[in-house]
Each structure stands twice: as C-alpha cells, then as structure tokens.
Amino acid sequence: MKGYGCIYTDKEITLGIRFDHSKRTVSFYKNGINHGIAFRNVPSGLTPSIDVWFQEGQVEIQNNANFEEKVYL
C-alpha cells in the first residue's frame, strides 16, 4: 500500500514536530530525521499538529524533547 510517500511496513514509524518559539519555525521529523523547516514566521497562539490516518495500527503520543539531528548528503 502506497500513499503520501509512505510504504506499508511492519516497522514502527516515529513522527515528530519541533516548534522553535524564538525563531517561530515548525519542523517535522520522521524516524529521527529532520525533514527541514516546514513553516516560518508562525504567529503566536497557533499549535502545530500532525494528521495521521491509516486502516489499522496504533498511535502513541509521547512528550520527548530529546531528538537526534541526522544529516544525510
């Protein structure tokens, strides 16, 4: 099953959001890899979110401020 750049897998996929309030940017992470800044100049009062949908599986929400920057060339 393919869709939105994801291929069905039995592996666990980790998604993350990083909101930098001082720079007013939002970045998204997949499996610990930063996919870059998605939004700049984010107005105060907004809350970043991820919309996740699938036929079966589960979602666990974690508060984890410890992420590892990975750079691939």
PQR file of N, CA, C, O and H, with PARSE charges and radii, in Angstrom:
ATOM      1  N   MET A   1       0.856  -1.173   0.000 -0.4000 1.5000
ATOM      2  CA  MET A   1       0.000   0.000   0.000 -0.0000 2.0000
ATOM      3  C   MET A   1       0.899   1.232   0.000  0.5500 1.7000
ATOM      4  O   MET A   1       1.792   1.359   0.838 -0.5500 1.4000
ATOM      5  N   LYS A   2       0.659   2.127  -0.935 -0.4000 1.5000
ATOM      6  CA  LYS A   2       1.481   3.324  -1.029 -0.0000 2.0000
ATOM      7  C   LYS A   2       0.598   4.561  -0.905  0.5500 1.7000
ATOM      8  O   LYS A   2      -0.556   4.559  -1.333 -0.5500 1.4000
ATOM      9  H   LYS A   2      -0.066   2.024  -1.616  0.4000 1.0000
ATOM     10  N   GLY A   3       1.148   5.603  -0.322 -0.4000 1.5000
ATOM     11  CA  GLY A   3       0.413   6.853  -0.231 -0.0000 2.0000
ATOM     12  C   GLY A   3       1.178   7.884   0.556  0.5500 1.7000
ATOM     13  O   GLY A   3       1.757   7.565   1.595 -0.5500 1.4000
ATOM     14  H   GLY A   3       2.086   5.604   0.026  0.4000 1.0000
ATOM     15  N   TYR A   4       1.193   9.094   0.094 -0.4000 1.5000
ATOM     16  CA  TYR A   4       1.855  10.208   0.761 -0.0000 2.0000
ATOM     17  C   TYR A   4       3.307   9.893   1.119  0.5500 1.7000
ATOM     18  O   TYR A   4       3.788  10.292   2.180 -0.5500 1.4000
ATOM     19  H   TYR A   4       0.722   9.353  -0.749  0.4000 1.0000
ATOM     20  N   GLY A   5       4.000   9.181   0.238 -0.4000 1.5000
ATOM     21  CA  GLY A   5       5.416   8.920   0.453 -0.0000 2.0000
ATOM     22  C   GLY A   5       5.716   7.816   1.439  0.5500 1.7000
ATOM     23  O   GLY A   5       6.882   7.602   1.769 -0.5500 1.4000
ATOM     24  H   GLY A   5       3.609   8.857  -0.624  0.4000 1.0000
ATOM     25  N   CYS A   6       4.714   7.106   1.925 -0.4000 1.5000
ATOM     26  CA  CYS A   6       4.926   6.025   2.884 -0.0000 2.0000
ATOM     27  C   CYS A   6       4.583   4.695   2.230  0.5500 1.7000
ATOM     28  O   CYS A   6       3.629   4.592   1.460 -0.5500 1.4000
ATOM     29  H   CYS A   6       3.767   7.280   1.658  0.4000 1.0000
ATOM     30  N   ILE A   7       5.356   3.709   2.543 -0.4000 1.5000
ATOM     31  CA  ILE A   7       5.087   2.358   2.066 -0.0000 2.0000
ATOM     32  C   ILE A   7       4.720   1.515   3.275  0.5500 1.7000
ATOM     33  O   ILE A   7       5.381   1.595   4.311 -0.5500 1.4000
ATOM     34  H   ILE A   7       6.131   3.793   3.169  0.4000 1.0000
ATOM     35  N   TYR A   8       3.671   0.705   3.155 -0.4000 1.5000
ATOM     36  CA  TYR A   8       3.226  -0.131   4.270 -0.0000 2.0000
ATOM     37  C   TYR A   8       4.389  -0.989   4.744  0.5500 1.7000
ATOM     38  O   TYR A   8       5.077  -1.618   3.939 -0.5500 1.4000
ATOM     39  H   TYR A   8       3.134   0.640   2.314  0.4000 1.0000
ATOM     40  N   THR A   9       4.597  -1.010   6.018 -0.4000 1.5000
ATOM     41  CA  THR A   9       5.694  -1.758   6.614 -0.0000 2.0000
ATOM     42  C   THR A   9       5.293  -2.204   8.008  0.5500 1.7000
ATOM     43  O   THR A   9       4.432  -1.594   8.642 -0.5500 1.4000
ATOM     44  H   THR A   9       4.038  -0.499   6.671  0.4000 1.0000
ATOM     45  N   ASP A  10       5.912  -3.258   8.475 -0.4000 1.5000
ATOM     46  CA  ASP A  10       5.680  -3.714   9.842 -0.0000 2.0000
ATOM     47  C   ASP A  10       6.561  -2.967  10.829  0.5500 1.7000
ATOM     48  O   ASP A  10       6.432  -3.149  12.040 -0.5500 1.4000
ATOM     49  H   ASP A  10       6.611  -3.754   7.960  0.4000 1.0000
ATOM     50  N   LYS A  11       7.460  -2.123  10.318 -0.4000 1.5000
ATOM     51  CA  LYS A  11       8.352  -1.370  11.188 -0.0000 2.0000
ATOM     52  C   LYS A  11       7.601  -0.212  11.830  0.5500 1.7000
ATOM     53  O   LYS A  11       6.671   0.347  11.248 -0.5500 1.4000
ATOM     54  H   LYS A  11       7.564  -1.975   9.335  0.4000 1.0000
ATOM     55  N   GLU A  12       8.017   0.132  13.027 -0.4000 1.5000
ATOM     56  CA  GLU A  12       7.450   1.276  13.725 -0.0000 2.0000
ATOM     57  C   GLU A  12       7.951   2.558  13.080  0.5500 1.7000
ATOM     58  O   GLU A  12       9.140   2.690  12.789 -0.5500 1.4000
ATOM     59  H   GLU A  12       8.773  -0.322  13.500  0.4000 1.0000
ATOM     60  N   ILE A  13       7.050   3.497  12.857 -0.4000 1.5000
ATOM     61  CA  ILE A  13       7.404   4.799  12.294 -0.0000 2.0000
ATOM     62  C   ILE A  13       7.185   5.852  13.370  0.5500 1.7000
ATOM     63  O   ILE A  13       6.129   5.906  13.999 -0.5500 1.4000
ATOM     64  H   ILE A  13       6.084   3.390  13.093  0.4000 1.0000
ATOM     65  N   THR A  14       8.191   6.681  13.569 -0.4000 1.5000
ATOM     66  CA  THR A  14       8.106   7.746  14.563 -0.0000 2.0000
ATOM     67  C   THR A  14       8.010   9.084  13.847  0.5500 1.7000
ATOM     68  O   THR A  14       8.860   9.408  13.016 -0.5500 1.4000
ATOM     69  H   THR A  14       9.049   6.637  13.057  0.4000 1.0000
ATOM     70  N   LEU A  15       6.982   9.863  14.163 -0.4000 1.5000
ATOM     71  CA  LEU A  15       6.798  11.200  13.608 -0.0000 2.0000
ATOM     72  C   LEU A  15       6.956  12.219  14.727  0.5500 1.7000
ATOM     73  O   LEU A  15       6.568  11.962  15.866 -0.5500 1.4000
ATOM     74  H   LEU A  15       6.292   9.600  14.838  0.4000 1.0000
ATOM     75  N   GLY A  16       7.519  13.363  14.406 -0.4000 1.5000
ATOM     76  CA  GLY A  16       7.707  14.388  15.423 -0.0000 2.0000
ATOM     77  C   GLY A  16       7.537  15.781  14.858  0.5500 1.7000
ATOM     78  O   GLY A  16       7.680  16.013  13.657 -0.5500 1.4000
ATOM     79  H   GLY A  16       7.834  13.572  13.481  0.4000 1.0000
ATOM     80  N   ILE A  17       7.232  16.698  15.749 -0.4000 1.5000
ATOM     81  CA  ILE A  17       7.116  18.120  15.408 -0.0000 2.0000
ATOM     82  C   ILE A  17       8.030  18.888  16.355  0.5500 1.7000
ATOM     83  O   ILE A  17       8.058  18.619  17.556 -0.5500 1.4000
ATOM     84  H   ILE A  17       7.116  16.510  16.724  0.4000 1.0000
ATOM     85  N   ARG A  18       8.770  19.833  15.815 -0.4000 1.5000
ATOM     86  CA  ARG A  18       9.563  20.718  16.660 -0.0000 2.0000
ATOM     87  C   ARG A  18       9.138  22.147  16.359  0.5500 1.7000
ATOM     88  O   ARG A  18       9.253  22.625  15.231 -0.5500 1.4000
ATOM     89  H   ARG A  18       8.747  20.052  14.840  0.4000 1.0000
ATOM     90  N   PHE A  19       8.646  22.815  17.394 -0.4000 1.5000
ATOM     91  CA  PHE A  19       8.275  24.226  17.270 -0.0000 2.0000
ATOM     92  C   PHE A  19       9.327  25.045  18.008  0.5500 1.7000
ATOM     93  O   PHE A  19       9.476  24.917  19.224 -0.5500 1.4000
ATOM     94  H   PHE A  19       8.552  22.427  18.311  0.4000 1.0000
ATOM     95  N   ASP A  20      10.047  25.875  17.286 -0.4000 1.5000
ATOM     96  CA  ASP A  20      11.053  26.758  17.872 -0.0000 2.0000
ATOM     97  C   ASP A  20      10.399  28.115  18.075  0.5500 1.7000
ATOM     98  O   ASP A  20      10.249  28.890  17.130 -0.5500 1.4000
ATOM     99  H   ASP A  20       9.926  25.979  16.299  0.4000 1.0000
ATOM    100  N   HIS A  21      10.011  28.398  19.315 -0.4000 1.5000
ATOM    101  CA  HIS A  21       9.252  29.629  19.575 -0.0000 2.0000
ATOM    102  C   HIS A  21      10.094  30.876  19.378  0.5500 1.7000
ATOM    103  O   HIS A  21       9.549  31.922  19.026 -0.5500 1.4000
ATOM    104  H   HIS A  21      10.133  27.768  20.082  0.4000 1.0000
ATOM    105  N   SER A  22      11.415  30.805  19.593 -0.4000 1.5000
ATOM    106  CA  SER A  22      12.239  32.001  19.415 -0.0000 2.0000
ATOM    107  C   SER A  22      12.431  32.334  17.931  0.5500 1.7000
ATOM    108  O   SER A  22      12.454  33.506  17.556 -0.5500 1.4000
ATOM    109  H   SER A  22      11.857  29.955  19.878  0.4000 1.0000
ATOM    110  N   LYS A  23      12.570  31.292  17.077 -0.4000 1.5000
ATOM    111  CA  LYS A  23      12.712  31.516  15.635 -0.0000 2.0000
ATOM    112  C   LYS A  23      11.369  31.505  14.909  0.5500 1.7000
ATOM    113  O   LYS A  23      11.276  31.867  13.736 -0.5500 1.4000
ATOM    114  H   LYS A  23      12.551  30.340  17.382  0.4000 1.0000
ATOM    115  N   ARG A  24      10.310  31.073  15.647 -0.4000 1.5000
ATOM    116  CA  ARG A  24       8.953  30.983  15.105 -0.0000 2.0000
ATOM    117  C   ARG A  24       8.894  30.071  13.876  0.5500 1.7000
ATOM    118  O   ARG A  24       8.295  30.414  12.856 -0.5500 1.4000
ATOM    119  H   ARG A  24      10.386  30.778  16.599  0.4000 1.0000
ATOM    120  N   THR A  25       9.539  28.884  14.001 -0.4000 1.5000
ATOM    121  CA  THR A  25       9.552  27.909  12.918 -0.0000 2.0000
ATOM    122  C   THR A  25       8.982  26.576  13.399  0.5500 1.7000
ATOM    123  O   THR A  25       8.995  26.272  14.592 -0.5500 1.4000
ATOM    124  H   THR A  25      10.025  28.605  14.829  0.4000 1.0000
ATOM    125  N   VAL A  26       8.482  25.788  12.446 -0.4000 1.5000
ATOM    126  CA  VAL A  26       7.990  24.437  12.707 -0.0000 2.0000
ATOM    127  C   VAL A  26       8.724  23.481  11.768  0.5500 1.7000
ATOM    128  O   VAL A  26       8.757  23.684  10.554 -0.5500 1.4000
ATOM    129  H   VAL A  26       8.471  26.034  11.477  0.4000 1.0000
ATOM    130  N   SER A  27       9.310  22.434  12.354 -0.4000 1.5000
ATOM    131  CA  SER A  27       9.994  21.398  11.581 -0.0000 2.0000
ATOM    132  C   SER A  27       9.339  20.059  11.875  0.5500 1.7000
ATOM    133  O   SER A  27       8.816  19.839  12.968 -0.5500 1.4000
ATOM    134  H   SER A  27       9.283  22.269  13.340  0.4000 1.0000
ATOM    135  N   PHE A  28       9.369  19.168  10.897 -0.4000 1.5000
ATOM    136  CA  PHE A  28       8.814  17.827  11.072 -0.0000 2.0000
ATOM    137  C   PHE A  28       9.927  16.799  10.968  0.5500 1.7000
ATOM    138  O   PHE A  28      10.878  16.965  10.204 -0.5500 1.4000
ATOM    139  H   PHE A  28       9.794  19.346  10.010  0.4000 1.0000
ATOM    140  N   TYR A  29       9.792  15.733  11.752 -0.4000 1.5000
ATOM    141  CA  TYR A  29      10.764  14.656  11.800 -0.0000 2.0000
ATOM    142  C   TYR A  29      10.079  13.333  11.476  0.5500 1.7000
ATOM    143  O   TYR A  29       8.918  13.120  11.824 -0.5500 1.4000
ATOM    144  H   TYR A  29       9.020  15.599  12.372  0.4000 1.0000
ATOM    145  N   LYS A  30      10.811  12.451  10.805 -0.4000 1.5000
ATOM    146  CA  LYS A  30      10.340  11.089  10.578 -0.0000 2.0000
ATOM    147  C   LYS A  30      11.500  10.164  10.917  0.5500 1.7000
ATOM    148  O   LYS A  30      12.583  10.257  10.340 -0.5500 1.4000
ATOM    149  H   LYS A  30      11.754  12.625  10.522  0.4000 1.0000
ATOM    150  N   ASN A  31      11.247   9.272  11.863 -0.4000 1.5000
ATOM    151  CA  ASN A  31      12.263   8.329  12.333 -0.0000 2.0000
ATOM    152  C   ASN A  31      13.554   9.027  12.724  0.5500 1.7000
ATOM    153  O   ASN A  31      14.645   8.549  12.415 -0.5500 1.4000
ATOM    154  H   ASN A  31      10.367   9.196  12.332  0.4000 1.0000
ATOM    155  N   GLY A  32      13.425  10.173  13.414 -0.4000 1.5000
ATOM    156  CA  GLY A  32      14.577  10.899  13.931 -0.0000 2.0000
ATOM    157  C   GLY A  32      15.295  11.763  12.928  0.5500 1.7000
ATOM    158  O   GLY A  32      16.297  12.392  13.270 -0.5500 1.4000
ATOM    159  H   GLY A  32      12.539  10.561  13.665  0.4000 1.0000
ATOM    160  N   ILE A  33      14.815  11.817  11.690 -0.4000 1.5000
ATOM    161  CA  ILE A  33      15.465  12.618  10.659 -0.0000 2.0000
ATOM    162  C   ILE A  33      14.662  13.895  10.435  0.5500 1.7000
ATOM    163  O   ILE A  33      13.463  13.853  10.161 -0.5500 1.4000
ATOM    164  H   ILE A  33      14.002  11.306  11.412  0.4000 1.0000
ATOM    165  N   ASN A  34      15.344  15.023  10.557 -0.4000 1.5000
ATOM    166  CA  ASN A  34      14.712  16.319  10.350 -0.0000 2.0000
ATOM    167  C   ASN A  34      14.477  16.509   8.858  0.5500 1.7000
ATOM    168  O   ASN A  34      15.416  16.434   8.065 -0.5500 1.4000
ATOM    169  H   ASN A  34      16.318  15.057  10.779  0.4000 1.0000
ATOM    170  N   HIS A  35      13.233  16.755   8.474 -0.4000 1.5000
ATOM    171  CA  HIS A  35      12.897  16.966   7.075 -0.0000 2.0000
ATOM    172  C   HIS A  35      12.848  18.448   6.726  0.5500 1.7000
ATOM    173  O   HIS A  35      12.292  18.836   5.699 -0.5500 1.4000
ATOM    174  H   HIS A  35      12.470  16.816   9.118  0.4000 1.0000
ATOM    175  N   GLY A  36      13.428  19.259   7.579 -0.4000 1.5000
ATOM    176  CA  GLY A  36      13.557  20.679   7.281 -0.0000 2.0000
ATOM    177  C   GLY A  36      12.439  21.513   7.876  0.5500 1.7000
ATOM    178  O   GLY A  36      11.476  20.995   8.441 -0.5500 1.4000
ATOM    179  H   GLY A  36      13.880  18.943   8.414  0.4000 1.0000
ATOM    180  N   ILE A  37      12.596  22.810   7.732 -0.4000 1.5000
ATOM    181  CA  ILE A  37      11.603  23.755   8.242 -0.0000 2.0000
ATOM    182  C   ILE A  37      10.416  23.775   7.291  0.5500 1.7000
ATOM    183  O   ILE A  37      10.563  24.037   6.097 -0.5500 1.4000
ATOM    184  H   ILE A  37      13.378  23.231   7.273  0.4000 1.0000
ATOM    185  N   ALA A  38       9.256  23.498   7.831 -0.4000 1.5000
ATOM    186  CA  ALA A  38       8.035  23.485   7.025 -0.0000 2.0000
ATOM    187  C   ALA A  38       7.355  24.847   7.021  0.5500 1.7000
ATOM    188  O   ALA A  38       6.777  25.254   6.013 -0.5500 1.4000
ATOM    189  H   ALA A  38       9.137  23.286   8.801  0.4000 1.0000
ATOM    190  N   PHE A  39       7.424  25.553   8.153 -0.4000 1.5000
ATOM    191  CA  PHE A  39       6.746  26.854   8.273 -0.0000 2.0000
ATOM    192  C   PHE A  39       7.660  27.835   8.993  0.5500 1.7000
ATOM    193  O   PHE A  39       8.343  27.482   9.954 -0.5500 1.4000
ATOM    194  H   PHE A  39       7.893  25.222   8.972  0.4000 1.0000
ATOM    195  N   ARG A  40       7.658  29.067   8.514 -0.4000 1.5000
ATOM    196  CA  ARG A  40       8.419  30.160   9.128 -0.0000 2.0000
ATOM    197  C   ARG A  40       7.441  31.261   9.535  0.5500 1.7000
ATOM    198  O   ARG A  40       6.328  31.342   9.015 -0.5500 1.4000
ATOM    199  H   ARG A  40       7.103  29.354   7.734  0.4000 1.0000
ATOM    200  N   ASN A  41       7.871  32.104  10.467 -0.4000 1.5000
ATOM    201  CA  ASN A  41       7.064  33.231  10.934 -0.0000 2.0000
ATOM    202  C   ASN A  41       5.697  32.784  11.427  0.5500 1.7000
ATOM    203  O   ASN A  41       4.678  33.393  11.100 -0.5500 1.4000
ATOM    204  H   ASN A  41       8.776  32.039  10.889  0.4000 1.0000
ATOM    205  N   VAL A  42       5.683  31.712  12.217 -0.4000 1.5000
ATOM    206  CA  VAL A  42       4.428  31.178  12.760 -0.0000 2.0000
ATOM    207  C   VAL A  42       3.879  32.163  13.791  0.5500 1.7000
ATOM    208  O   VAL A  42       4.581  32.507  14.742 -0.5500 1.4000
ATOM    209  H   VAL A  42       6.510  31.217  12.483  0.4000 1.0000
ATOM    210  N   PRO A  43       2.646  32.621  13.623 -0.5600 1.5000
ATOM    211  CA  PRO A  43       2.066  33.558  14.590  0.2800 2.0000
ATOM    212  C   PRO A  43       1.882  32.891  15.957  0.5500 1.7000
ATOM    213  O   PRO A  43       1.627  31.689  16.038 -0.5500 1.4000
ATOM    214  N   SER A  44       2.009  33.665  17.011 -0.4000 1.5000
ATOM    215  CA  SER A  44       1.775  33.120  18.345 -0.0000 2.0000
ATOM    216  C   SER A  44       0.311  32.717  18.477  0.5500 1.7000
ATOM    217  O   SER A  44      -0.565  33.300  17.838 -0.5500 1.4000
ATOM    218  H   SER A  44       2.216  34.641  16.945  0.4000 1.0000
ATOM    219  N   GLY A  45       0.057  31.722  19.307 -0.4000 1.5000
ATOM    220  CA  GLY A  45      -1.302  31.261  19.531 -0.0000 2.0000
ATOM    221  C   GLY A  45      -1.681  30.058  18.683  0.5500 1.7000
ATOM    222  O   GLY A  45      -2.731  29.458  18.914 -0.5500 1.4000
ATOM    223  H   GLY A  45       0.768  31.248  19.827  0.4000 1.0000
ATOM    224  N   LEU A  46      -0.855  29.688  17.706 -0.4000 1.5000
ATOM    225  CA  LEU A  46      -1.138  28.509  16.890 -0.0000 2.0000
ATOM    226  C   LEU A  46      -0.444  27.289  17.493  0.5500 1.7000
ATOM    227  O   LEU A  46       0.582  27.419  18.161 -0.5500 1.4000
ATOM    228  H   LEU A  46      -0.002  30.176  17.519  0.4000 1.0000
ATOM    229  N   THR A  47      -1.002  26.116  17.258 -0.4000 1.5000
ATOM    230  CA  THR A  47      -0.435  24.874  17.775 -0.0000 2.0000
ATOM    231  C   THR A  47      -0.129  23.946  16.609  0.5500 1.7000
ATOM    232  O   THR A  47      -1.043  23.575  15.871 -0.5500 1.4000
ATOM    233  H   THR A  47      -1.836  26.010  16.715  0.4000 1.0000
ATOM    234  N   PRO A  48       1.150  23.554  16.417 -0.5600 1.5000
ATOM    235  CA  PRO A  48       1.486  22.610  15.349  0.2800 2.0000
ATOM    236  C   PRO A  48       0.835  21.252  15.600  0.5500 1.7000
ATOM    237  O   PRO A  48       0.654  20.851  16.750 -0.5500 1.4000
ATOM    238  N   SER A  49       0.484  20.549  14.529 -0.4000 1.5000
ATOM    239  CA  SER A  49      -0.143  19.234  14.688 -0.0000 2.0000
ATOM    240  C   SER A  49       0.205  18.336  13.513  0.5500 1.7000
ATOM    241  O   SER A  49       0.685  18.799  12.478 -0.5500 1.4000
ATOM    242  H   SER A  49       0.631  20.876  13.595  0.4000 1.0000
ATOM    243  N   ILE A  50      -0.046  17.040  13.692 -0.4000 1.5000
ATOM    244  CA  ILE A  50       0.126  16.044  12.635 -0.0000 2.0000
ATOM    245  C   ILE A  50      -1.214  15.347  12.455  0.5500 1.7000
ATOM    246  O   ILE A  50      -1.848  14.951  13.433 -0.5500 1.4000
ATOM    247  H   ILE A  50      -0.435  16.664  14.533  0.4000 1.0000
ATOM    248  N   ASP A  51      -1.646  15.197  11.207 -0.4000 1.5000
ATOM    249  CA  ASP A  51      -2.862  14.455  10.897 -0.0000 2.0000
ATOM    250  C   ASP A  51      -2.436  13.063  10.440  0.5500 1.7000
ATOM    251  O   ASP A  51      -1.783  12.920   9.406 -0.5500 1.4000
ATOM    252  H   ASP A  51      -1.131  15.519  10.412  0.4000 1.0000
ATOM    253  N   VAL A  52      -2.804  12.033  11.209 -0.4000 1.5000
ATOM    254  CA  VAL A  52      -2.401  10.666  10.915 -0.0000 2.0000
ATOM    255  C   VAL A  52      -3.647   9.827  10.679  0.5500 1.7000
ATOM    256  O   VAL A  52      -4.579   9.846  11.484 -0.5500 1.4000
ATOM    257  H   VAL A  52      -3.335  12.149  12.049  0.4000 1.0000
ATOM    258  N   TRP A  53      -3.660   9.076   9.548 -0.4000 1.5000
ATOM    259  CA  TRP A  53      -4.781   8.174   9.302 -0.0000 2.0000
ATOM    260  C   TRP A  53      -4.261   6.924   8.619  0.5500 1.7000
ATOM    261  O   TRP A  53      -3.350   6.978   7.793 -0.5500 1.4000
ATOM    262  H   TRP A  53      -2.903   9.061   8.895  0.4000 1.0000
ATOM    263  N   PHE A  54      -4.859   5.796   8.979 -0.4000 1.5000
ATOM    264  CA  PHE A  54      -4.487   4.506   8.417 -0.0000 2.0000
ATOM    265  C   PHE A  54      -5.586   3.509   8.724  0.5500 1.7000
ATOM    266  O   PHE A  54      -6.449   3.771   9.561 -0.5500 1.4000
ATOM    267  H   PHE A  54      -5.599   5.752   9.650  0.4000 1.0000
ATOM    268  N   GLN A  55      -5.559   2.351   8.045 -0.4000 1.5000
ATOM    269  CA  GLN A  55      -6.607   1.362   8.239 -0.0000 2.0000
ATOM    270  C   GLN A  55      -6.473   0.619   9.554  0.5500 1.7000
ATOM    271  O   GLN A  55      -7.475   0.363  10.221 -0.5500 1.4000
ATOM    272  H   GLN A  55      -4.858   2.138   7.365  0.4000 1.0000
ATOM    273  N   GLU A  56      -5.264   0.270   9.935 -0.4000 1.5000
ATOM    274  CA  GLU A  56      -5.082  -0.455  11.187 -0.0000 2.0000
ATOM    275  C   GLU A  56      -3.748  -0.066  11.793  0.5500 1.7000
ATOM    276  O   GLU A  56      -2.842   0.384  11.093 -0.5500 1.4000
ATOM    277  H   GLU A  56      -4.450   0.478   9.393  0.4000 1.0000
ATOM    278  N   GLY A  57      -3.638  -0.241  13.087 -0.4000 1.5000
ATOM    279  CA  GLY A  57      -2.421   0.115  13.793 -0.0000 2.0000
ATOM    280  C   GLY A  57      -2.752   0.888  15.048  0.5500 1.7000
ATOM    281  O   GLY A  57      -3.879   0.841  15.541 -0.5500 1.4000
ATOM    282  H   GLY A  57      -4.374  -0.607  13.656  0.4000 1.0000
ATOM    283  N   GLN A  58      -1.773   1.594  15.560 -0.4000 1.5000
ATOM    284  CA  GLN A  58      -1.990   2.369  16.778 -0.0000 2.0000
ATOM    285  C   GLN A  58      -1.104   3.605  16.778  0.5500 1.7000
ATOM    286  O   GLN A  58      -0.103   3.672  16.065 -0.5500 1.4000
ATOM    287  H   GLN A  58      -0.857   1.632  15.159  0.4000 1.0000
ATOM    288  N   VAL A  59      -1.488   4.566  17.579 -0.4000 1.5000
ATOM    289  CA  VAL A  59      -0.741   5.811  17.733 -0.0000 2.0000
ATOM    290  C   VAL A  59      -0.464   6.002  19.206  0.5500 1.7000
ATOM    291  O   VAL A  59      -1.354   5.850  20.043 -0.5500 1.4000
ATOM    292  H   VAL A  59      -2.302   4.511  18.158  0.4000 1.0000
ATOM    293  N   GLU A  60       0.770   6.334  19.516 -0.4000 1.5000
ATOM    294  CA  GLU A  60       1.153   6.648  20.894 -0.0000 2.0000
ATOM    295  C   GLU A  60       1.751   8.048  20.888  0.5500 1.7000
ATOM    296  O   GLU A  60       2.685   8.324  20.134 -0.5500 1.4000
ATOM    297  H   GLU A  60       1.492   6.457  18.836  0.4000 1.0000
ATOM    298  N   ILE A  61       1.225   8.921  21.715 -0.4000 1.5000
ATOM    299  CA  ILE A  61       1.714  10.303  21.798 -0.0000 2.0000
ATOM    300  C   ILE A  61       2.698  10.383  22.953  0.5500 1.7000
ATOM    301  O   ILE A  61       2.380  10.018  24.085 -0.5500 1.4000
ATOM    302  H   ILE A  61       0.467   8.697  22.328  0.4000 1.0000
ATOM    303  N   GLN A  62       3.903  10.866  22.650 -0.4000 1.5000
ATOM    304  CA  GLN A  62       4.948  10.973  23.658 -0.0000 2.0000
ATOM    305  C   GLN A  62       5.443  12.402  23.721  0.5500 1.7000
ATOM    306  O   GLN A  62       5.462  13.108  22.713 -0.5500 1.4000
ATOM    307  H   GLN A  62       4.162  11.162  21.731  0.4000 1.0000
ATOM    308  N   ASN A  63       5.841  12.821  24.896 -0.4000 1.5000
ATOM    309  CA  ASN A  63       6.485  14.114  25.065 -0.0000 2.0000
ATOM    310  C   ASN A  63       7.973  13.838  25.164  0.5500 1.7000
ATOM    311  O   ASN A  63       8.472  13.443  26.218 -0.5500 1.4000
ATOM    312  H   ASN A  63       5.826  12.247  25.714  0.4000 1.0000
ATOM    313  N   ASN A  64       8.679  14.049  24.060 -0.4000 1.5000
ATOM    314  CA  ASN A  64      10.085  13.715  24.013 -0.0000 2.0000
ATOM    315  C   ASN A  64      10.851  14.880  23.427  0.5500 1.7000
ATOM    316  O   ASN A  64      10.809  15.113  22.219 -0.5500 1.4000
ATOM    317  H   ASN A  64       8.274  14.370  23.204  0.4000 1.0000
ATOM    318  N   ALA A  65      11.547  15.608  24.271 -0.4000 1.5000
ATOM    319  CA  ALA A  65      12.321  16.756  23.806 -0.0000 2.0000
ATOM    320  C   ALA A  65      13.720  16.331  23.371  0.5500 1.7000
ATOM    321  O   ALA A  65      14.478  17.149  22.850 -0.5500 1.4000
ATOM    322  H   ALA A  65      11.581  15.419  25.252  0.4000 1.0000
ATOM    323  N   ASN A  66      14.069  15.075  23.576 -0.4000 1.5000
ATOM    324  CA  ASN A  66      15.405  14.587  23.212 -0.0000 2.0000
ATOM    325  C   ASN A  66      15.361  13.935  21.839  0.5500 1.7000
ATOM    326  O   ASN A  66      14.954  12.781  21.706 -0.5500 1.4000
ATOM    327  H   ASN A  66      13.453  14.410  23.999  0.4000 1.0000
ATOM    328  N   PHE A  67      15.779  14.674  20.819 -0.4000 1.5000
ATOM    329  CA  PHE A  67      15.828  14.138  19.481 -0.0000 2.0000
ATOM    330  C   PHE A  67      17.251  14.258  18.989  0.5500 1.7000
ATOM    331  O   PHE A  67      18.038  15.039  19.524 -0.5500 1.4000
ATOM    332  H   PHE A  67      16.109  15.612  20.927  0.4000 1.0000
ATOM    333  N   GLU A  68      17.577  13.498  17.984 -0.4000 1.5000
ATOM    334  CA  GLU A  68      18.926  13.493  17.438 -0.0000 2.0000
ATOM    335  C   GLU A  68      18.890  14.039  16.022  0.5500 1.7000
ATOM    336  O   GLU A  68      18.167  13.520  15.171 -0.5500 1.4000
ATOM    337  H   GLU A  68      16.937  12.865  17.549  0.4000 1.0000
ATOM    338  N   GLU A  69      19.663  15.079  15.768 -0.4000 1.5000
ATOM    339  CA  GLU A  69      19.749  15.618  14.419 -0.0000 2.0000
ATOM    340  C   GLU A  69      20.564  14.655  13.574  0.5500 1.7000
ATOM    341  O   GLU A  69      21.660  14.256  13.967 -0.5500 1.4000
ATOM    342  H   GLU A  69      20.250  15.500  16.459  0.4000 1.0000
ATOM    343  N   LYS A  70      20.044  14.285  12.432 -0.4000 1.5000
ATOM    344  CA  LYS A  70      20.747  13.419  11.497 -0.0000 2.0000
ATOM    345  C   LYS A  70      20.857  14.164  10.180  0.5500 1.7000
ATOM    346  O   LYS A  70      19.887  14.762   9.714 -0.5500 1.4000
ATOM    347  H   LYS A  70      19.153  14.610  12.113  0.4000 1.0000
ATOM    348  N   VAL A  71      22.018  14.129   9.592 -0.4000 1.5000
ATOM    349  CA  VAL A  71      22.247  14.816   8.334 -0.0000 2.0000
ATOM    350  C   VAL A  71      22.696  13.799   7.315  0.5500 1.7000
ATOM    351  O   VAL A  71      23.671  13.082   7.536 -0.5500 1.4000
ATOM    352  H   VAL A  71      22.806  13.644   9.971  0.4000 1.0000
ATOM    353  N   TYR A  72      21.991  13.729   6.195 -0.4000 1.5000
ATOM    354  CA  TYR A  72      22.348  12.826   5.110 -0.0000 2.0000
ATOM    355  C   TYR A  72      22.587  13.647   3.853  0.5500 1.7000
ATOM    356  O   TYR A  72      21.769  14.490   3.485 -0.5500 1.4000
ATOM    357  H   TYR A  72      21.198  14.312   6.015  0.4000 1.0000
ATOM    358  N   LEU A  73      23.696  13.397   3.208 -0.4000 1.5000
ATOM    359  CA  LEU A  73      24.019  14.127   1.984 -0.0000 2.0000
ATOM    360  C   LEU A  73      23.729  13.289   0.775  0.5500 1.7000
ATOM    361  O   LEU A  73      23.939  13.738  -0.352 -0.5500 1.4000
ATOM    362  H   LEU A  73      24.360  12.712   3.507  0.4000 1.0000
TER
END
